[in-house]
């Protein structure tokens, strides 16, 4: 067969079977995008193996078989990705989530949520990343003095917000957070 004949045969099979193969994939995929990808891969394989592609109804059945194998690979890939995503999420939570001491943590998240984004942008690196004002200044592209002043003010606003969330806790364990020595 010549390349022109191969192309004509492929185009005829494609026009005749595309909607059916797409429907087959769409009913078995979690999203329309995935179904379109499966169909595209199915027809790439059909083009690469055009000499093996039977004529007529047998060609459609052959494409269903190819699509079935492509779908199986797709589902295995999805399962591996989900498994790896779950493993990475657990690893990140284990490595980078601050330990939660309920007696100390109670209300801290709520108080942080009450603050403006600019205050959280200053406090988070100081509290969770352990950055000093000079390092925060570098991150925020401002002077060290500006970072110190803004951090001091943000800590005061945080203390007020925490007091609103935990009003019955005089002498609560935020002293290091609020009055942390500014260097």
VMD Tcl script that builds the backbone (N, CA, C; Angstrom):
set m [mol new atoms 549]
animate dup $m
set s [atomselect $m all]
$s set {name element resname resid chain x y z} {
  {N N UNK 1 A 0.828 -1.182 0.000}
  {CA C UNK 1 A 0.000 0.000 0.000}
  {C C UNK 1 A 0.875 1.248 0.000}
  {N N UNK 2 A 0.456 2.268 -0.696}
  {CA C UNK 2 A 1.213 3.520 -0.722}
  {C C UNK 2 A 0.820 4.375 0.482}
  {N N UNK 3 A 1.600 5.376 0.715}
  {CA C UNK 3 A 1.315 6.274 1.839}
  {C C UNK 3 A -0.020 6.973 1.638}
  {N N UNK 4 A -0.343 7.313 0.401}
  {CA C UNK 4 A -1.636 7.942 0.096}
  {C C UNK 4 A -2.792 6.989 0.405}
  {N N UNK 5 A -2.621 5.726 0.073}
  {CA C UNK 5 A -3.654 4.733 0.369}
  {C C UNK 5 A -3.819 4.560 1.882}
  {N N UNK 6 A -2.683 4.515 2.588}
  {CA C UNK 6 A -2.725 4.420 4.053}
  {C C UNK 6 A -3.480 5.605 4.642}
  {N N UNK 7 A -3.165 6.771 4.156}
  {CA C UNK 7 A -3.803 7.993 4.663}
  {C C UNK 7 A -5.302 7.956 4.394}
  {N N UNK 8 A -5.695 7.577 3.195}
  {CA C UNK 8 A -7.117 7.502 2.837}
  {C C UNK 8 A -7.844 6.482 3.714}
  {N N UNK 9 A -7.223 5.321 3.920}
  {CA C UNK 9 A -7.834 4.293 4.762}
  {C C UNK 9 A -7.987 4.811 6.195}
  {N N UNK 10 A -6.934 5.446 6.720}
  {CA C UNK 10 A -6.984 5.965 8.090}
  {C C UNK 10 A -8.082 7.015 8.229}
  {N N UNK 11 A -8.142 7.958 7.293}
  {CA C UNK 11 A -9.149 9.014 7.354}
  {C C UNK 11 A -10.559 8.443 7.313}
  {N N UNK 12 A -10.771 7.433 6.479}
  {CA C UNK 12 A -12.094 6.806 6.377}
  {C C UNK 12 A -12.468 6.127 7.704}
  {N N UNK 13 A -11.533 5.396 8.281}
  {CA C UNK 13 A -11.782 4.722 9.558}
  {C C UNK 13 A -12.015 5.762 10.659}
  {N N UNK 14 A -11.225 6.807 10.649}
  {CA C UNK 14 A -11.353 7.862 11.661}
  {C C UNK 14 A -12.751 8.483 11.598}
  {N N UNK 15 A -13.175 8.906 10.414}
  {CA C UNK 15 A -14.498 9.522 10.263}
  {C C UNK 15 A -15.612 8.565 10.677}
  {N N UNK 16 A -15.476 7.319 10.369}
  {CA C UNK 16 A -16.508 6.325 10.638}
  {C C UNK 16 A -16.584 5.949 12.122}
  {N N UNK 17 A -15.483 6.033 12.833}
  {CA C UNK 17 A -15.446 5.472 14.196}
  {C C UNK 17 A -15.200 6.489 15.308}
  {N N UNK 18 A -14.830 7.708 14.985}
  {CA C UNK 18 A -14.393 8.655 16.014}
  {C C UNK 18 A -15.420 8.830 17.131}
  {N N UNK 19 A -16.669 9.112 16.783}
  {CA C UNK 19 A -17.683 9.363 17.817}
  {C C UNK 19 A -17.904 8.142 18.701}
  {N N UNK 20 A -17.862 6.966 18.117}
  {CA C UNK 20 A -18.071 5.749 18.894}
  {C C UNK 20 A -16.908 5.508 19.864}
  {N N UNK 21 A -15.696 5.707 19.389}
  {CA C UNK 21 A -14.519 5.502 20.254}
  {C C UNK 21 A -14.488 6.584 21.341}
  {N N UNK 22 A -14.860 7.812 20.976}
  {CA C UNK 22 A -14.914 8.884 21.977}
  {C C UNK 22 A -15.958 8.557 23.045}
  {N N UNK 23 A -17.130 8.093 22.644}
  {CA C UNK 23 A -18.162 7.719 23.615}
  {C C UNK 23 A -17.688 6.602 24.537}
  {N N UNK 24 A -17.021 5.619 23.946}
  {CA C UNK 24 A -16.460 4.506 24.726}
  {C C UNK 24 A -15.501 5.038 25.792}
  {N N UNK 25 A -14.606 5.930 25.392}
  {CA C UNK 25 A -13.620 6.486 26.326}
  {C C UNK 25 A -14.290 7.402 27.346}
  {N N UNK 26 A -15.225 8.225 26.901}
  {CA C UNK 26 A -15.877 9.180 27.808}
  {C C UNK 26 A -16.622 8.472 28.935}
  {N N UNK 27 A -17.209 7.335 28.639}
  {CA C UNK 27 A -17.935 6.584 29.679}
  {C C UNK 27 A -17.001 5.922 30.683}
  {N N UNK 28 A -15.725 5.884 30.374}
  {CA C UNK 28 A -14.772 5.184 31.236}
  {C C UNK 28 A -13.708 6.096 31.847}
  {N N UNK 29 A -13.768 7.373 31.532}
  {CA C UNK 29 A -12.773 8.325 32.056}
  {C C UNK 29 A -13.419 9.266 33.068}
  {N N UNK 30 A -12.596 9.829 33.916}
  {CA C UNK 30 A -13.096 10.727 34.956}
  {C C UNK 30 A -13.328 12.145 34.447}
  {N N UNK 31 A -12.830 12.479 33.276}
  {CA C UNK 31 A -13.052 13.826 32.738}
  {C C UNK 31 A -13.091 13.767 31.215}
  {N N UNK 32 A -13.759 14.729 30.596}
  {CA C UNK 32 A -13.780 14.777 29.125}
  {C C UNK 32 A -12.377 14.949 28.537}
  {N N UNK 33 A -11.525 15.681 29.237}
  {CA C UNK 33 A -10.157 15.884 28.754}
  {C C UNK 33 A -9.402 14.562 28.683}
  {N N UNK 34 A -9.577 13.746 29.716}
  {CA C UNK 34 A -8.921 12.434 29.718}
  {C C UNK 34 A -9.440 11.565 28.577}
  {N N UNK 35 A -10.752 11.629 28.328}
  {CA C UNK 35 A -11.330 10.842 27.245}
  {C C UNK 35 A -10.745 11.253 25.899}
  {N N UNK 36 A -10.618 12.546 25.683}
  {CA C UNK 36 A -10.049 13.034 24.422}
  {C C UNK 36 A -8.598 12.576 24.293}
  {N N UNK 37 A -7.856 12.598 25.385}
  {CA C UNK 37 A -6.463 12.121 25.351}
  {C C UNK 37 A -6.390 10.636 25.000}
  {N N UNK 38 A -7.275 9.852 25.591}
  {CA C UNK 38 A -7.301 8.412 25.311}
  {C C UNK 38 A -7.612 8.171 23.834}
  {N N UNK 39 A -8.583 8.902 23.302}
  {CA C UNK 39 A -8.955 8.739 21.894}
  {C C UNK 39 A -7.796 9.151 20.989}
  {N N UNK 40 A -7.154 10.256 21.326}
  {CA C UNK 40 A -6.015 10.710 20.516}
  {C C UNK 40 A -4.921 9.656 20.498}
  {N N UNK 41 A -4.615 9.105 21.663}
  {CA C UNK 41 A -3.576 8.066 21.724}
  {C C UNK 41 A -4.000 6.813 20.946}
  {N N UNK 42 A -5.287 6.505 21.003}
  {CA C UNK 42 A -5.796 5.352 20.258}
  {C C UNK 42 A -5.570 5.524 18.757}
  {N N UNK 43 A -5.861 6.707 18.261}
  {CA C UNK 43 A -5.693 6.936 16.818}
  {C C UNK 43 A -4.227 7.099 16.417}
  {N N UNK 44 A -3.399 7.548 17.326}
  {CA C UNK 44 A -1.953 7.579 17.041}
  {C C UNK 44 A -1.453 6.148 16.839}
  {N N UNK 45 A -1.880 5.263 17.729}
  {CA C UNK 45 A -1.486 3.859 17.605}
  {C C UNK 45 A -2.041 3.269 16.303}
  {N N UNK 46 A -3.279 3.618 15.973}
  {CA C UNK 46 A -3.869 3.113 14.731}
  {C C UNK 46 A -3.061 3.595 13.527}
  {N N UNK 47 A -2.634 4.841 13.539}
  {CA C UNK 47 A -1.830 5.358 12.426}
  {C C UNK 47 A -0.486 4.633 12.351}
  {N N UNK 48 A 0.123 4.425 13.501}
  {CA C UNK 48 A 1.425 3.755 13.525}
  {C C UNK 48 A 1.320 2.297 13.083}
  {N N UNK 49 A 0.158 1.713 13.282}
  {CA C UNK 49 A -0.022 0.294 12.948}
  {C C UNK 49 A -1.035 0.109 11.820}
  {N N UNK 50 A -1.094 1.074 10.920}
  {CA C UNK 50 A -2.067 1.071 9.835}
  {C C UNK 50 A -2.086 -0.227 9.024}
  {N N UNK 51 A -0.931 -0.874 8.801}
  {CA C UNK 51 A -1.007 -2.138 8.043}
  {C C UNK 51 A -1.814 -3.224 8.769}
  {N N UNK 52 A -1.900 -3.124 10.109}
  {CA C UNK 52 A -2.635 -4.122 10.894}
  {C C UNK 52 A -4.119 -3.792 11.018}
  {N N UNK 53 A -4.507 -2.561 10.665}
  {CA C UNK 53 A -5.886 -2.105 10.832}
  {C C UNK 53 A -6.806 -2.789 9.822}
  {N N UNK 54 A -7.739 -3.615 10.299}
  {CA C UNK 54 A -8.650 -4.305 9.384}
  {C C UNK 54 A -9.660 -3.335 8.759}
  {N N UNK 55 A -10.258 -3.739 7.695}
  {CA C UNK 55 A -11.282 -2.934 7.030}
  {C C UNK 55 A -12.642 -3.148 7.680}
  {N N UNK 56 A -13.543 -2.172 7.470}
  {CA C UNK 56 A -14.943 -2.308 7.872}
  {C C UNK 56 A -15.164 -2.432 9.359}
  {N N UNK 57 A -16.162 -3.246 9.710}
  {CA C UNK 57 A -16.569 -3.443 11.107}
  {C C UNK 57 A -15.436 -4.016 11.959}
  {N N UNK 58 A -14.623 -4.857 11.368}
  {CA C UNK 58 A -13.485 -5.432 12.095}
  {C C UNK 58 A -12.508 -4.335 12.512}
  {N N UNK 59 A -12.376 -3.265 11.715}
  {CA C UNK 59 A -11.509 -2.142 12.059}
  {C C UNK 59 A -12.006 -1.409 13.303}
  {N N UNK 60 A -13.335 -1.244 13.390}
  {CA C UNK 60 A -13.915 -0.596 14.567}
  {C C UNK 60 A -13.655 -1.440 15.820}
  {N N UNK 61 A -13.846 -2.727 15.700}
  {CA C UNK 61 A -13.606 -3.611 16.848}
  {C C UNK 61 A -12.134 -3.611 17.244}
  {N N UNK 62 A -11.259 -3.554 16.247}
  {CA C UNK 62 A -9.824 -3.474 16.513}
  {C C UNK 62 A -9.506 -2.191 17.288}
  {N N UNK 63 A -10.143 -1.069 16.892}
  {CA C UNK 63 A -9.938 0.209 17.593}
  {C C UNK 63 A -10.459 0.151 19.028}
  {N N UNK 64 A -11.597 -0.519 19.232}
  {CA C UNK 64 A -12.090 -0.702 20.604}
  {C C UNK 64 A -11.054 -1.444 21.449}
  {N N UNK 65 A -10.433 -2.441 20.872}
  {CA C UNK 65 A -9.394 -3.186 21.592}
  {C C UNK 65 A -8.203 -2.298 21.932}
  {N N UNK 66 A -7.795 -1.476 20.971}
  {CA C UNK 66 A -6.684 -0.546 21.223}
  {C C UNK 66 A -7.100 0.440 22.321}
  {N N UNK 67 A -8.309 0.993 22.209}
  {CA C UNK 67 A -8.792 1.955 23.207}
  {C C UNK 67 A -8.869 1.318 24.592}
  {N N UNK 68 A -9.263 0.063 24.643}
  {CA C UNK 68 A -9.336 -0.645 25.933}
  {C C UNK 68 A -7.960 -0.722 26.587}
  {N N UNK 69 A -6.937 -1.029 25.793}
  {CA C UNK 69 A -5.570 -1.105 26.341}
  {C C UNK 69 A -5.040 0.278 26.717}
  {N N UNK 70 A -5.366 1.281 25.910}
  {CA C UNK 70 A -4.956 2.648 26.239}
  {C C UNK 70 A -5.621 3.084 27.543}
  {N N UNK 71 A -6.909 2.768 27.694}
  {CA C UNK 71 A -7.620 3.085 28.941}
  {C C UNK 71 A -7.010 2.365 30.139}
  {N N UNK 72 A -6.642 1.120 29.967}
  {CA C UNK 72 A -6.015 0.376 31.068}
  {C C UNK 72 A -4.728 1.067 31.496}
  {N N UNK 73 A -3.926 1.478 30.516}
  {CA C UNK 73 A -2.697 2.219 30.844}
  {C C UNK 73 A -3.019 3.535 31.520}
  {N N UNK 74 A -4.034 4.216 31.019}
  {CA C UNK 74 A -4.450 5.503 31.604}
  {C C UNK 74 A -4.854 5.313 33.067}
  {N N UNK 75 A -5.658 4.296 33.347}
  {CA C UNK 75 A -6.108 4.056 34.725}
  {C C UNK 75 A -4.944 3.662 35.637}
  {N N UNK 76 A -4.006 2.873 35.130}
  {CA C UNK 76 A -2.819 2.544 35.935}
  {C C UNK 76 A -2.023 3.801 36.248}
  {N N UNK 77 A -1.870 4.664 35.244}
  {CA C UNK 77 A -1.139 5.918 35.429}
  {C C UNK 77 A -1.849 6.807 36.460}
  {N N UNK 78 A -3.182 6.903 36.361}
  {CA C UNK 78 A -3.953 7.682 37.331}
  {C C UNK 78 A -3.766 7.131 38.744}
  {N N UNK 79 A -3.810 5.818 38.868}
  {CA C UNK 79 A -3.660 5.180 40.186}
  {C C UNK 79 A -2.270 5.461 40.762}
  {N N UNK 80 A -1.232 5.346 39.909}
  {CA C UNK 80 A 0.131 5.648 40.376}
  {C C UNK 80 A 0.233 7.107 40.803}
  {N N UNK 81 A -0.355 8.018 40.021}
  {CA C UNK 81 A -0.296 9.438 40.355}
  {C C UNK 81 A -1.023 9.715 41.665}
  {N N UNK 82 A -2.192 9.101 41.854}
  {CA C UNK 82 A -2.944 9.297 43.087}
  {C C UNK 82 A -2.170 8.757 44.284}
  {N N UNK 83 A -1.588 7.579 44.110}
  {CA C UNK 83 A -0.793 6.995 45.186}
  {C C UNK 83 A 0.383 7.901 45.525}
  {N N UNK 84 A 1.087 8.353 44.503}
  {CA C UNK 84 A 2.248 9.222 44.739}
  {C C UNK 84 A 1.812 10.552 45.347}
  {N N UNK 85 A 0.680 11.085 44.890}
  {CA C UNK 85 A 0.170 12.328 45.451}
  {C C UNK 85 A -0.138 12.160 46.943}
  {N N UNK 86 A -0.766 11.044 47.289}
  {CA C UNK 86 A -1.094 10.765 48.690}
  {C C UNK 86 A 0.187 10.631 49.520}
  {N N UNK 87 A 1.171 9.934 48.964}
  {CA C UNK 87 A 2.449 9.775 49.684}
  {C C UNK 87 A 3.140 11.123 49.871}
  {N N UNK 88 A 3.168 11.940 48.828}
  {CA C UNK 88 A 3.815 13.258 48.931}
  {C C UNK 88 A 3.083 14.159 49.910}
  {N N UNK 89 A 1.764 14.120 49.890}
  {CA C UNK 89 A 0.982 14.936 50.815}
  {C C UNK 89 A 1.293 14.537 52.253}
  {N N UNK 90 A 1.321 13.248 52.522}
  {CA C UNK 90 A 1.634 12.774 53.875}
  {C C UNK 90 A 3.052 13.182 54.277}
  {N N UNK 91 A 3.986 13.066 53.334}
  {CA C UNK 91 A 5.369 13.446 53.623}
  {C C UNK 91 A 5.485 14.937 53.912}
  {N N UNK 92 A 4.818 15.739 53.119}
  {CA C UNK 92 A 4.863 17.192 53.323}
  {C C UNK 92 A 4.227 17.555 54.653}
  {N N UNK 93 A 3.075 16.943 54.951}
  {CA C UNK 93 A 2.423 17.221 56.241}
  {C C UNK 93 A 3.324 16.831 57.401}
  {N N UNK 94 A 3.996 15.703 57.251}
  {CA C UNK 94 A 4.879 15.242 58.317}
  {C C UNK 94 A 6.083 16.172 58.485}
  {N N UNK 95 A 6.670 16.589 57.382}
  {CA C UNK 95 A 7.893 17.381 57.442}
  {C C UNK 95 A 7.671 18.863 57.705}
  {N N UNK 96 A 6.584 19.417 57.166}
  {CA C UNK 96 A 6.460 20.872 57.166}
  {C C UNK 96 A 5.293 21.437 57.937}
  {N N UNK 97 A 4.455 20.621 58.509}
  {CA C UNK 97 A 3.353 21.135 59.297}
  {C C UNK 97 A 3.836 21.313 60.721}
  {N N UNK 98 A 3.560 22.490 61.240}
  {CA C UNK 98 A 3.966 22.777 62.618}
  {C C UNK 98 A 3.212 21.835 63.552}
  {N N UNK 99 A 3.890 21.334 64.562}
  {CA C UNK 99 A 3.198 20.471 65.511}
  {C C UNK 99 A 2.092 21.251 66.208}
  {N N UNK 100 A 0.977 20.607 66.399}
  {CA C UNK 100 A -0.180 21.267 66.987}
  {C C UNK 100 A -0.289 20.866 68.457}
  {N N UNK 101 A -0.024 21.792 69.314}
  {CA C UNK 101 A -0.209 21.587 70.748}
  {C C UNK 101 A -1.503 22.319 71.075}
  {N N UNK 102 A -2.574 21.553 71.253}
  {CA C UNK 102 A -3.891 22.157 71.353}
  {C C UNK 102 A -3.962 23.235 72.423}
  {N N UNK 103 A -3.285 23.059 73.536}
  {CA C UNK 103 A -3.347 24.080 74.583}
  {C C UNK 103 A -2.702 25.377 74.117}
  {N N UNK 104 A -1.639 25.280 73.319}
  {CA C UNK 104 A -0.972 26.474 72.813}
  {C C UNK 104 A -1.561 26.915 71.480}
  {N N UNK 105 A -1.992 25.984 70.658}
  {CA C UNK 105 A -2.446 26.287 69.304}
  {C C UNK 105 A -3.865 26.829 69.286}
  {N N UNK 106 A -4.647 26.536 70.293}
  {CA C UNK 106 A -6.045 26.943 70.325}
  {C C UNK 106 A -6.192 28.433 70.015}
  {N N UNK 107 A -6.841 28.725 68.922}
  {CA C UNK 107 A -7.122 30.108 68.567}
  {C C UNK 107 A -6.074 30.790 67.716}
  {N N UNK 108 A -4.875 30.229 67.613}
  {CA C UNK 108 A -3.811 30.880 66.846}
  {C C UNK 108 A -4.198 30.994 65.380}
  {N N UNK 109 A -4.708 29.894 64.815}
  {CA C UNK 109 A -5.116 29.928 63.407}
  {C C UNK 109 A -6.246 30.934 63.194}
  {N N UNK 110 A -7.208 30.957 64.119}
  {CA C UNK 110 A -8.307 31.912 64.001}
  {C C UNK 110 A -7.792 33.343 64.091}
  {N N UNK 111 A -6.870 33.590 64.996}
  {CA C UNK 111 A -6.310 34.934 65.145}
  {C C UNK 111 A -5.543 35.334 63.887}
  {N N UNK 112 A -4.803 34.392 63.321}
  {CA C UNK 112 A -4.075 34.688 62.074}
  {C C UNK 112 A -5.060 35.015 60.956}
  {N N UNK 113 A -6.175 34.304 60.917}
  {CA C UNK 113 A -7.180 34.560 59.880}
  {C C UNK 113 A -7.809 35.945 60.021}
  {N N UNK 114 A -7.814 36.484 61.220}
  {CA C UNK 114 A -8.395 37.809 61.451}
  {C C UNK 114 A -7.486 38.932 60.965}
  {N N UNK 115 A -6.223 38.620 60.742}
  {CA C UNK 115 A -5.252 39.640 60.349}
  {C C UNK 115 A -5.302 39.932 58.853}
  {N N UNK 116 A -4.802 41.091 58.504}
  {CA C UNK 116 A -4.673 41.458 57.099}
  {C C UNK 116 A -3.600 40.583 56.455}
  {N N UNK 117 A -3.686 40.423 55.149}
  {CA C UNK 117 A -2.689 39.627 54.421}
  {C C UNK 117 A -1.276 40.147 54.674}
  {N N UNK 118 A -1.131 41.456 54.748}
  {CA C UNK 118 A 0.206 42.030 54.953}
  {C C UNK 118 A 0.786 41.629 56.307}
  {N N UNK 119 A -0.060 41.531 57.340}
  {CA C UNK 119 A 0.418 41.090 58.652}
  {C C UNK 119 A 0.790 39.609 58.631}
  {N N UNK 120 A -0.049 38.806 57.991}
  {CA C UNK 120 A 0.268 37.375 57.896}
  {C C UNK 120 A 1.551 37.162 57.099}
  {N N UNK 121 A 1.762 37.998 56.079}
  {CA C UNK 121 A 2.962 37.893 55.253}
  {C C UNK 121 A 4.218 38.168 56.089}
  {N N UNK 122 A 4.101 38.969 57.118}
  {CA C UNK 122 A 5.231 39.244 58.008}
  {C C UNK 122 A 5.371 38.197 59.105}
  {N N UNK 123 A 4.253 37.819 59.701}
  {CA C UNK 123 A 4.308 36.911 60.848}
  {C C UNK 123 A 4.646 35.467 60.458}
  {N N UNK 124 A 4.098 35.002 59.361}
  {CA C UNK 124 A 4.323 33.611 58.980}
  {C C UNK 124 A 5.805 33.280 58.829}
  {N N UNK 125 A 6.583 34.082 58.102}
  {CA C UNK 125 A 8.010 33.745 58.004}
  {C C UNK 125 A 8.724 33.816 59.359}
  {N N UNK 126 A 8.296 34.730 60.194}
  {CA C UNK 126 A 8.934 34.856 61.510}
  {C C UNK 126 A 8.571 33.671 62.407}
  {N N UNK 127 A 7.279 33.330 62.435}
  {CA C UNK 127 A 6.822 32.286 63.349}
  {C C UNK 127 A 7.088 30.882 62.824}
  {N N UNK 128 A 6.780 30.646 61.555}
  {CA C UNK 128 A 6.823 29.288 61.039}
  {C C UNK 128 A 8.133 28.949 60.359}
  {N N UNK 129 A 8.782 29.917 59.794}
  {CA C UNK 129 A 10.045 29.647 59.109}
  {C C UNK 129 A 11.254 30.026 59.958}
  {N N UNK 130 A 11.007 30.764 61.048}
  {CA C UNK 130 A 12.094 31.153 61.930}
  {C C UNK 130 A 13.015 32.222 61.344}
  {N N UNK 131 A 12.504 33.018 60.413}
  {CA C UNK 131 A 13.329 34.066 59.811}
  {C C UNK 131 A 13.409 35.277 60.731}
  {N N UNK 132 A 14.565 35.896 60.758}
  {CA C UNK 132 A 14.715 37.114 61.552}
  {C C UNK 132 A 14.318 38.313 60.683}
  {N N UNK 133 A 14.189 39.505 61.285}
  {CA C UNK 133 A 13.757 40.682 60.521}
  {C C UNK 133 A 14.639 40.992 59.304}
  {N N UNK 134 A 15.921 40.761 59.411}
  {CA C UNK 134 A 16.808 40.998 58.270}
  {C C UNK 134 A 16.485 40.071 57.114}
  {N N UNK 135 A 16.228 38.803 57.432}
  {CA C UNK 135 A 15.872 37.836 56.385}
  {C C UNK 135 A 14.495 38.148 55.796}
  {N N UNK 136 A 13.572 38.550 56.667}
  {CA C UNK 136 A 12.242 38.936 56.193}
  {C C UNK 136 A 12.350 40.148 55.272}
  {N N UNK 137 A 13.205 41.088 55.621}
  {CA C UNK 137 A 13.411 42.272 54.779}
  {C C UNK 137 A 13.886 41.862 53.386}
  {N N UNK 138 A 14.769 40.895 53.333}
  {CA C UNK 138 A 15.257 40.412 52.038}
  {C C UNK 138 A 14.119 39.782 51.241}
  {N N UNK 139 A 13.309 38.945 51.902}
  {CA C UNK 139 A 12.190 38.288 51.233}
  {C C UNK 139 A 11.190 39.314 50.710}
  {N N UNK 140 A 10.907 40.342 51.510}
  {CA C UNK 140 A 9.890 41.328 51.152}
  {C C UNK 140 A 10.455 42.505 50.362}
  {N N UNK 141 A 11.751 42.509 50.121}
  {CA C UNK 141 A 12.408 43.596 49.377}
  {C C UNK 141 A 12.170 44.952 50.031}
  {N N UNK 142 A 12.446 45.003 51.317}
  {CA C UNK 142 A 12.354 46.276 52.031}
  {C C UNK 142 A 13.572 46.367 52.961}
  {N N UNK 143 A 13.704 47.500 53.612}
  {CA C UNK 143 A 14.857 47.659 54.502}
  {C C UNK 143 A 14.660 46.836 55.770}
  {N N UNK 144 A 15.759 46.527 56.429}
  {CA C UNK 144 A 15.710 45.775 57.682}
  {C C UNK 144 A 14.899 46.536 58.714}
  {N N UNK 145 A 15.104 47.847 58.793}
  {CA C UNK 145 A 14.388 48.677 59.759}
  {C C UNK 145 A 12.886 48.656 59.476}
  {N N UNK 146 A 12.508 48.765 58.211}
  {CA C UNK 146 A 11.087 48.725 57.848}
  {C C UNK 146 A 10.486 47.374 58.248}
  {N N UNK 147 A 11.212 46.294 58.005}
  {CA C UNK 147 A 10.724 44.963 58.359}
  {C C UNK 147 A 10.553 44.844 59.870}
  {N N UNK 148 A 11.494 45.377 60.637}
  {CA C UNK 148 A 11.406 45.316 62.108}
  {C C UNK 148 A 10.179 46.066 62.607}
  {N N UNK 149 A 9.965 47.264 62.092}
  {CA C UNK 149 A 8.832 48.081 62.525}
  {C C UNK 149 A 7.513 47.407 62.144}
  {N N UNK 150 A 7.418 46.955 60.896}
  {CA C UNK 150 A 6.189 46.311 60.431}
  {C C UNK 150 A 5.925 45.017 61.203}
  {N N UNK 151 A 6.979 44.266 61.505}
  {CA C UNK 151 A 6.836 43.024 62.253}
  {C C UNK 151 A 6.361 43.311 63.682}
  {N N UNK 152 A 6.909 44.338 64.295}
  {CA C UNK 152 A 6.505 44.732 65.651}
  {C C UNK 152 A 5.017 45.082 65.675}
  {N N UNK 153 A 4.572 45.869 64.698}
  {CA C UNK 153 A 3.159 46.267 64.623}
  {C C UNK 153 A 2.260 45.057 64.339}
  {N N UNK 154 A 2.709 44.173 63.478}
  {CA C UNK 154 A 1.930 42.976 63.156}
  {C C UNK 154 A 1.788 42.086 64.393}
  {N N UNK 155 A 2.841 41.983 65.177}
  {CA C UNK 155 A 2.769 41.187 66.402}
  {C C UNK 155 A 1.775 41.778 67.388}
  {N N UNK 156 A 1.716 43.087 67.479}
  {CA C UNK 156 A 0.735 43.742 68.366}
  {C C UNK 156 A -0.686 43.430 67.892}
  {N N UNK 157 A -0.919 43.529 66.592}
  {CA C UNK 157 A -2.255 43.238 66.061}
  {C C UNK 157 A -2.594 41.754 66.262}
  {N N UNK 158 A -1.606 40.890 66.132}
  {CA C UNK 158 A -1.821 39.465 66.369}
  {C C UNK 158 A -2.215 39.237 67.830}
  {N N UNK 159 A -1.540 39.885 68.759}
  {CA C UNK 159 A -1.850 39.724 70.188}
  {C C UNK 159 A -3.285 40.154 70.474}
  {N N UNK 160 A -3.708 41.257 69.869}
  {CA C UNK 160 A -5.090 41.725 70.063}
  {C C UNK 160 A -6.081 40.722 69.471}
  {N N UNK 161 A -5.791 40.217 68.290}
  {CA C UNK 161 A -6.682 39.248 67.656}
  {C C UNK 161 A -6.749 37.971 68.486}
  {N N UNK 162 A -5.627 37.530 69.009}
  {CA C UNK 162 A -5.594 36.317 69.825}
  {C C UNK 162 A -6.363 36.535 71.120}
  {N N UNK 163 A -6.278 37.715 71.675}
  {CA C UNK 163 A -7.016 38.035 72.900}
  {C C UNK 163 A -8.523 37.988 72.631}
  {N N UNK 164 A -8.940 38.395 71.433}
  {CA C UNK 164 A -10.359 38.322 71.083}
  {C C UNK 164 A -10.812 36.866 70.979}
  {N N UNK 165 A -9.950 36.027 70.431}
  {CA C UNK 165 A -10.291 34.619 70.246}
  {C C UNK 165 A -10.236 33.877 71.568}
  {N N UNK 166 A -9.281 34.228 72.426}
  {CA C UNK 166 A -9.090 33.554 73.721}
  {C C UNK 166 A -9.119 34.567 74.853}
  {N N UNK 167 A -10.251 35.212 75.097}
  {CA C UNK 167 A -10.289 36.277 76.106}
  {C C UNK 167 A -10.106 35.789 77.534}
  {N N UNK 168 A -10.413 34.540 77.817}
  {CA C UNK 168 A -10.346 34.031 79.186}
  {C C UNK 168 A -8.993 33.419 79.508}
  {N N UNK 169 A -7.987 33.736 78.725}
  {CA C UNK 169 A -6.683 33.111 78.941}
  {C C UNK 169 A -5.637 34.168 79.286}
  {N N UNK 170 A -5.749 34.794 80.480}
  {CA C UNK 170 A -4.711 35.756 80.846}
  {C C UNK 170 A -3.395 35.021 81.057}
  {N N UNK 171 A -2.335 35.617 80.597}
  {CA C UNK 171 A -1.025 34.994 80.741}
  {C C UNK 171 A -0.866 33.792 79.826}
  {N N UNK 172 A -1.623 33.746 78.750}
  {CA C UNK 172 A -1.527 32.604 77.838}
  {C C UNK 172 A -0.155 32.564 77.194}
  {N N UNK 173 A 0.132 31.435 76.570}
  {CA C UNK 173 A 1.483 31.132 76.087}
  {C C UNK 173 A 1.822 31.800 74.761}
  {N N UNK 174 A 1.452 33.069 74.583}
  {CA C UNK 174 A 1.816 33.746 73.343}
  {C C UNK 174 A 2.935 34.741 73.579}
  {N N UNK 175 A 3.400 34.825 74.789}
  {CA C UNK 175 A 4.451 35.781 75.083}
  {C C UNK 175 A 5.622 35.675 74.097}
  {N N UNK 176 A 6.118 34.458 73.779}
  {CA C UNK 176 A 7.205 34.386 72.796}
  {C C UNK 176 A 6.770 34.886 71.410}
  {N N UNK 177 A 5.502 34.735 71.088}
  {CA C UNK 177 A 5.023 35.182 69.784}
  {C C UNK 177 A 4.914 36.701 69.731}
  {N N UNK 178 A 4.439 37.287 70.821}
  {CA C UNK 178 A 4.161 38.710 70.825}
  {C C UNK 178 A 5.391 39.529 71.184}
  {N N UNK 179 A 6.080 39.082 72.187}
  {CA C UNK 179 A 7.200 39.871 72.669}
  {C C UNK 179 A 8.538 39.260 72.291}
  {N N UNK 180 A 8.546 38.506 71.265}
  {CA C UNK 180 A 9.798 37.903 70.800}
  {C C UNK 180 A 10.824 39.004 70.564}
  {N N UNK 181 A 11.989 38.780 71.058}
  {CA C UNK 181 A 13.020 39.806 70.951}
  {C C UNK 181 A 13.256 40.144 69.481}
  {N N UNK 182 A 13.199 41.416 69.168}
  {CA C UNK 182 A 13.426 41.889 67.811}
  {C C UNK 182 A 14.885 42.224 67.667}
  {N N UNK 183 A 15.527 41.523 66.718}
  {CA C UNK 183 A 16.952 41.782 66.526}
  {C C UNK 183 A 17.192 42.663 65.353}
}
mol reanalyze $m
mol bondsrecalc $m
mol representation Tube
mol addrep $m
